[in-house]
């Protein structure tokens, strides 16, 4: 996923929730549950990575949440 985003010119913030409790809580609030890996596009949570979610989106706020304890993108 990260390779695809980089190749397509997207800038994104990669967040490891296993070391960032505030990010963990933010993801939990956005997703209404805890699920990783998760991609957040303009505050919309996408759990399953699908390239078509990025078509026509040149500038978006993009966060990629993961944890070292499983579910790394």
DSSP file (Angstrom, degrees, kcal/mol; ACC not computed):
  #  RESIDUE AA STRUCTURE BP1 BP2  ACC     N-H-->O    O-->H-N    N-H-->O    O-->H-N    TCO  KAPPA ALPHA  PHI   PSI    X-CA   Y-CA   Z-CA
    1    1 A X     >        0   0    0      0, 0.0     4,-2.6     0, 0.0     5,-0.2   0.000 360.0 360.0 360.0 -48.2    0.0    0.0    0.0
    2    2 A X  H  >  +     0   0    0     71,-0.4     4,-2.4     1,-0.2     5,-0.2   0.890 360.0  51.5 -61.3 -38.7    2.7    2.5    0.9
    3    3 A X  H  > S+     0   0    0      2,-0.2     4,-2.8     1,-0.2    -1,-0.2   0.927 110.0  49.0 -64.4 -44.7    4.6    1.8   -2.3
    4    4 A X  H  > S+     0   0    0      2,-0.2     4,-2.0     1,-0.2    -2,-0.2   0.940 112.1  48.3 -58.7 -48.5    1.4    2.3   -4.3
    5    5 A X  H  <>S+     0   0    0     -4,-2.6     5,-2.6     1,-0.2     4,-0.3   0.907 113.6  47.0 -61.3 -42.7    0.7    5.6   -2.6
    6    6 A X  H ><5S+     0   0    0     -4,-2.4     3,-1.4     1,-0.2    -1,-0.2   0.921 111.0  51.0 -65.6 -44.0    4.3    6.8   -3.1
    7    7 A X  H 3<5S+     0   0    0     -4,-2.8    -1,-0.2     1,-0.3    -2,-0.2   0.837 109.8  50.9 -62.6 -32.4    4.4    5.8   -6.7
    8    8 A X  T 3<5S-     0   0    0     -4,-2.0    -1,-0.3    -5,-0.2    -2,-0.2   0.456 119.8-110.6 -85.5  -0.9    1.2    7.7   -7.4
    9    9 A X  T < 5 +     0   0    0     -3,-1.4     2,-0.3    -4,-0.3    -3,-0.2   0.619  65.2 149.0  85.4  12.9    2.6   10.8   -5.7
   10   10 A X      < -     0   0    0     -5,-2.6     2,-0.4    -6,-0.2    -1,-0.3  -0.593  37.1-146.6 -77.9 139.4    0.4   10.8   -2.6
   11   11 A X        +     0   0    0     -2,-0.3     2,-0.3    49,-0.2    51,-0.3  -0.878  28.8 167.2-100.6 142.0    1.9   12.2    0.6
   12   12 A X        -     0   0    0     -2,-0.4     2,-0.6    49,-0.1    51,-0.2  -0.978  36.4-121.0-151.3 160.2    0.7   10.5    3.7
   13   13 A X  E     -a   63   0A   0     49,-2.1    51,-2.9    -2,-0.3     2,-0.5  -0.929  23.1-149.5-106.1 124.2    1.4   10.2    7.4
   14   14 A X  E     -a   64   0A   0     -2,-0.6     2,-0.5    49,-0.2    51,-0.2  -0.835  16.6-168.5 -94.5 127.9    2.2    6.7    8.6
   15   15 A X  E     -a   65   0A   0     49,-3.2    51,-2.4    -2,-0.5     2,-0.9  -0.969  15.9-156.0-126.2 121.1    1.1    6.2   12.2
   16   16 A X  E >   -a   66   0A   0     -2,-0.5     3,-1.6    49,-0.2     4,-0.4  -0.838   6.9-167.4 -95.2 104.9    2.0    3.3   14.4
   17   17 A X  T 3  S+     0   0    0     49,-2.7     7,-0.2    -2,-0.9    50,-0.2   0.612  78.9  74.9 -72.0 -10.9   -0.7    3.1   17.0
   18   18 A X  T 3  S+     0   0    0     48,-0.5    -1,-0.3     1,-0.2     3,-0.1   0.717 110.2  29.9 -72.1 -17.3    1.3    0.6   19.1
   19   19 A X  S <  S+     0   0    0     -3,-1.6     2,-0.4     1,-0.2    -1,-0.2   0.366 115.7  62.7-117.5   1.7    3.5    3.6   20.2
   20   20 A X     >  -     0   0    0     -4,-0.4     4,-2.2    -3,-0.1     3,-0.2  -0.792  52.3-179.9-134.4  89.6    1.0    6.5   20.0
   21   21 A X  H  > S+     0   0    0     -2,-0.4     4,-2.1     1,-0.2     5,-0.1   0.817  85.4  55.7 -62.1 -31.0   -2.0    6.2   22.3
   22   22 A X  H  > S+     0   0    0      2,-0.2     4,-2.2     1,-0.2    -1,-0.2   0.915 109.1  46.7 -67.3 -41.0   -3.5    9.5   21.1
   23   23 A X  H  > S+     0   0    0     -3,-0.2     4,-2.8     2,-0.2     5,-0.2   0.883 109.5  55.3 -66.0 -38.2   -3.5    8.2   17.5
   24   24 A X  H  X S+     0   0    0     -4,-2.2     4,-2.2    -7,-0.2    -2,-0.2   0.923 110.3  44.9 -59.1 -45.0   -5.0    4.9   18.7
   25   25 A X  H  X S+     0   0    0     -4,-2.1     4,-2.2     2,-0.2    -2,-0.2   0.883 111.6  53.1 -67.7 -38.5   -7.9    6.8   20.3
   26   26 A X  H  X S+     0   0    0     -4,-2.2     4,-2.4     2,-0.2    -2,-0.2   0.929 111.1  46.2 -61.0 -46.1   -8.3    9.0   17.2
   27   27 A X  H  X S+     0   0    0     -4,-2.8     4,-2.9     1,-0.2     6,-0.4   0.907 110.3  53.6 -63.0 -42.0   -8.6    5.9   15.0
   28   28 A X  H  X S+     0   0    0     -4,-2.2     4,-1.4    -5,-0.2     5,-0.5   0.898 111.1  46.2 -60.1 -40.8  -11.0    4.3   17.4
   29   29 A X  H  < S+     0   0    0     -4,-2.2    -2,-0.2     2,-0.2    -1,-0.2   0.906 115.3  45.9 -68.8 -41.7  -13.2    7.4   17.2
   30   30 A X  H  < S+     0   0    0     -4,-2.4    15,-0.3     1,-0.2    -2,-0.2   0.904 123.4  33.5 -67.8 -41.2  -13.0    7.7   13.5
   31   31 A X  H  < S-     0   0    0     -4,-2.9    -1,-0.2     2,-0.3    -2,-0.2   0.578  97.7-131.4 -92.1 -10.9  -13.7    3.9   12.9
   32   32 A X  S  < S+     0   0    0     -4,-1.4     2,-0.3    -5,-0.3    -3,-0.2   0.674  88.1  40.4  62.8  18.2  -16.0    3.4   15.8
   33   33 A X  S    S-     0   0    0     -5,-0.5     2,-0.7    -6,-0.4    -2,-0.3  -0.941  98.5 -89.8-172.4 172.2  -13.8    0.4   16.6
   34   34 A X        +     0   0    0     -2,-0.3     2,-0.4    -3,-0.1    -6,-0.1  -0.882  54.1 152.5-101.5 117.0  -10.2   -0.6   16.6
   35   35 A X        -     0   0    0     -2,-0.7     2,-0.3    -8,-0.0    30,-0.1  -0.976  27.3-137.2-146.1 128.6   -9.1   -2.0   13.3
   36   36 A X  S    S+     0   0    0     -2,-0.4    30,-0.1     1,-0.1     2,-0.1  -0.986  76.9  39.4-137.2 147.1   -5.6   -1.9   11.7
   37   37 A X  S    S+     0   0    0     28,-0.6     2,-0.4    -2,-0.3    29,-0.2   0.553  80.3 160.0 -74.6 152.9   -4.3   -1.5    9.1
   38   38 A X  E     -B   65   0A   0     27,-1.9    27,-3.1    -2,-0.1     2,-0.5  -0.998  30.0-150.8-140.1 141.6   -6.6    1.4    8.2
   39   39 A X  E     -BC  64  46A   0      7,-2.9     7,-3.3    -2,-0.4     2,-0.6  -0.957  10.6-156.2-111.6 130.7   -6.3    4.2    5.8
   40   40 A X  E     -BC  63  45A   0     23,-3.0    23,-2.1    -2,-0.5     2,-0.6  -0.936   8.7-173.0-111.4 117.8   -8.1    7.4    6.6
   41   41 A X  E >  S-BC  62  44A   0      3,-2.8     3,-1.7    -2,-0.6    21,-0.2  -0.938  76.3 -25.2-112.7 111.7   -8.9    9.6    3.6
   42   42 A X  T 3  S-     0   0    0     19,-2.9    -1,-0.2    -2,-0.6    20,-0.1   0.913 127.7 -49.8  49.9  47.3  -10.3   13.0    4.5
   43   43 A X  T 3  S+     0   0    0     18,-0.3     2,-0.5     1,-0.2    -1,-0.3   0.585 114.0 121.1  67.6  14.2  -11.5   11.6    7.8
   44   44 A X  E <   -C   41   0A   0     -3,-1.7    -3,-2.8     2,-0.0     2,-0.4  -0.945  60.4-133.8-107.2 123.3  -13.2    8.6    6.1
   45   45 A X  E     -C   40   0A   0     -2,-0.5     2,-0.5   -15,-0.3    -5,-0.2  -0.602  19.4-172.1 -82.7 129.3  -11.9    5.2    7.3
   46   46 A X  E     +C   39   0A   0     -7,-3.3    -7,-2.9    -2,-0.4     3,-0.1  -0.981   6.2 178.2-118.5 116.4  -11.0    2.6    4.7
   47   47 A X        +     0   0    0     -2,-0.5     2,-0.5    -9,-0.2    -1,-0.1   0.897  69.6  54.6 -86.6 -44.0  -10.2   -0.8    6.2
   48   48 A X  S    S-     0   0    0     -9,-0.1     2,-0.4   -10,-0.1    -1,-0.1  -0.812  90.6-123.9 -93.3 125.9   -9.6   -2.8    3.0
   49   49 A X        +     0   0    0     -2,-0.5     2,-0.4    -3,-0.1     3,-0.1  -0.545  38.1 169.1 -71.6 124.2   -7.0   -1.2    0.7
   50   50 A X    >   -     0   0    0     -2,-0.4     3,-2.1     1,-0.1     4,-0.2  -0.971  32.4-145.8-139.5 120.9   -8.5   -0.6   -2.7
   51   51 A X  G >  S+     0   0    0     -2,-0.4     3,-1.9     1,-0.3     4,-0.3   0.785  96.0  68.1 -58.5 -29.5   -6.7    1.4   -5.3
   52   52 A X  G >  S+     0   0    0      1,-0.3     3,-1.0     2,-0.2    -1,-0.3   0.703  84.0  72.5 -68.1 -16.1   -9.9    2.8   -6.7
   53   53 A X  G <  S+     0   0    0     -3,-2.1    -1,-0.3     1,-0.2    -2,-0.2   0.691  98.9  49.4 -65.4 -16.6  -10.4    4.7   -3.5
   54   54 A X  G X  S+     0   0    0     -3,-1.9     3,-1.5    -4,-0.2    -1,-0.2   0.432  79.0 121.3-105.5  -1.2   -7.6    7.0   -4.7
   55   55 A X  T <  S+     0   0    0     -3,-1.0     3,-0.1     1,-0.3    -3,-0.0  -0.435  85.8   4.1 -66.1 132.9   -8.8    7.7   -8.2
   56   56 A X  T 3  S+     0   0    0      1,-0.2     2,-0.8    -2,-0.2    -1,-0.3   0.582  97.5 119.4  72.9  10.1   -9.3   11.4   -8.9
   57   57 A X    <   +     0   0    0     -3,-1.5     3,-0.2     1,-0.2    -1,-0.2  -0.825  25.2 160.0-110.7  93.5   -8.0   12.5   -5.5
   58   58 A X  S    S+     0   0    0     -2,-0.8     2,-0.5     1,-0.3    -1,-0.2   0.902  71.6  28.0 -80.6 -42.3   -5.0   14.6   -6.1
   59   59 A X  S    S+     0   0    0    -49,-0.1     2,-0.3     2,-0.0    -1,-0.3  -0.946  76.9 145.1-126.9 111.8   -4.9   16.4   -2.7
   60   60 A X        -     0   0    0     -2,-0.5     2,-0.7    -3,-0.2   -49,-0.2  -0.955  53.9-110.0-138.1 156.8   -6.3   14.6    0.3
   61   61 A X        -     0   0    0     -2,-0.3   -19,-2.9   -49,-0.0     2,-0.5  -0.839  48.6-175.4 -85.3 117.8   -5.5   14.4    4.0
   62   62 A X  E     + B   0  41A   0     -2,-0.7   -49,-2.1   -51,-0.3     2,-0.4  -0.967  16.2 175.6-129.0 121.9   -4.2   10.8    4.2
   63   63 A X  E     -aB  13  40A   0    -23,-2.1   -23,-3.0    -2,-0.5     2,-0.6  -0.972  14.8-156.8-122.1 139.6   -3.2    8.8    7.3
   64   64 A X  E     -aB  14  39A   0    -51,-2.9   -49,-3.2    -2,-0.4     2,-0.4  -0.962  14.4-163.1-116.5 113.0   -2.1    5.2    7.3
   65   65 A X  E     +aB  15  38A   0    -27,-3.1   -27,-1.9    -2,-0.6   -28,-0.6  -0.779  22.4 143.8 -98.4 137.8   -2.6    3.6   10.7
   66   66 A X  E     -a   16   0A   0    -51,-2.4   -49,-2.7    -2,-0.4   -48,-0.5  -0.939  32.7-136.6-155.3 177.1   -0.9    0.3   11.6
   67   67 A X  B >   -D   70   0B   0      3,-0.6     3,-0.9    -2,-0.3   -51,-0.1  -0.988  20.3-130.9-140.5 150.1    0.7   -1.5   14.5
   68   68 A X  T 3  S+     0   0    0     -2,-0.3     3,-0.1     1,-0.3     4,-0.1   0.634 103.2  71.8 -71.8 -12.6    3.8   -3.6   14.9
   69   69 A X  T 3  S-     0   0    0      1,-0.3    -1,-0.3     2,-0.1     2,-0.1   0.066 120.8 -45.9 -93.2  25.5    1.7   -6.2   16.6
   70   70 A X  B <  S+D   67   0B   0     -3,-0.9    -3,-0.6     0, 0.0    -1,-0.3  -0.321 111.8  61.0 126.9 151.6   -0.1   -7.2   13.4
   71   71 A X        +     0   0    0      1,-0.2     2,-0.3    -2,-0.1   -34,-0.2   0.790  58.2 169.6  75.3  29.0   -1.8   -5.6   10.5
   72   72 A X              0   0    0     -6,-0.2    -1,-0.2     1,-0.1    -6,-0.1  -0.575 360.0 360.0 -76.2 136.1    1.2   -3.7    9.1
   73   73 A X              0   0    0     -2,-0.3   -71,-0.4   -35,-0.1    -1,-0.1   0.504 360.0 360.0 -68.6 360.0    0.5   -2.3    5.7
